[in-house]
């Protein structure tokens, strides 16, 4: 833990230039509810900072984790020009709002439910928008508003079989595509980029409904 505000999942020895991913929990869900997914991202060389709140909807607590990591013993090794924001449900809404801050490079909200849409809610960078086909709590109709308002690139991936609790513990079916997104957006991985750009190999995944804009 970095103070009381954030729990960080990271490689034992943080490599120089490691990107940072901010995480927001769903309503009433502690960070431990997603620990295996957060550990998984860290295993790919990311520093992952989860805000220790079950009400992450504004994104403010998530953004506060940037300074917590900056002041940590390994902070000098973190690349603060490559910062992602993700989260689930209310925390996905927090990632959406954090994505309006110029410090955030790209976002990957999972089944987000933002509170208080206003104006165009402009995003600073590209977004991987993840939805569940069987989500009755934050259904695709909610995420469709995010998709329609966006002016930056959005890759909207709906896992057709997923309920609202798909990301719990390990990120479930969102684990692979979200990891590839961070490799593409925060590490410039060309092979991962091919999943989303050009011919878009991820567009033909069985069991998924894919839409994209501004790519």
Secondary structure, 3 states (H helix, E strand, C coil): CECCCEEEECCCCCCCCEEEEEEECCCCCCHHHHHHHHHHHHHCCCEEEEECCCCCCCCHHHHHHHHHHHCCCCHHHEEEEEEEEEEECHHHHHHHHHCCCCCCCEEEEECCCCCCCCCCCCCCCCEEEEEECCCCCCCHHHHHHHHHHCCCCEEEEEECCCCCCCCCCCCHHHHHHHHHHHHHHHHCCHHHHCCCCCCCHHHHCCCEEEEEECC
